[in-house]
Amino acid sequence: MVIGKKDFEKVQQQYVSLATLEYDDVEKFRQVILDDSNIRYYALSTIFAYAGLRLSEALSLHTDDVDLITREITVRDGKGDKSRIVYMSEKVKIALQSWFKERNNKDIDADYLFPSNRKRRLDRTVVNTAFQRYSKQIGKNITPHVLRHFFCSNAINKGMSIHEVANQAGHFQYPHNFIVYESNKN
């Protein structure tokens, strides 16, 4: 009997991807950005680390998607074209208040919350390049996605349930009473 590649089935094991960053690393990174007086990147890094947004979601935000009074961020263009409400912590609220003040002081009048210099949607490569520059200063590779992983791990460690973290981060979940049946391949 000969066994070929078609005789194998790929089995994917479920695992939790733990953050590679510690709280102190995240705070050092945010402080480096703040020391550079870059309030826009400070607000973005805070949104990734303490609200769990994806880079594309944060860059798609409009100013009216943020409600500082109710502490809600409306993500309209989430993965899979799904919308959700994200609740902001005090750190996120303070960072966004600072960014709104900065926008006001610089007379930035654009629909996007984080616009480019041409008042269009900020490009993801510009953000990634800036994050690489700031990362080198603290000797860690910190990207928006790594900060998002930090959010998930940190939120679970602080007592949020996996379901709460998944909803905040925009991960699809099956309802509790939804049963998935697999058919046998014969």
PyMOL commands that set and color helices and strands:
alter all, ss='L'
color gray80, all
select helices_A, chain A and resi 5-7+23-35+39-51+55-60+63-65+79-81+90-105+124-138+144-157+162-169
alter helices_A, ss='H'
color red, helices_A
select strands_A, chain A and resi 66-67+72-75+84-87
alter strands_A, ss='S'
color yellow, strands_A
deselect
rebuild
show_as cartoon
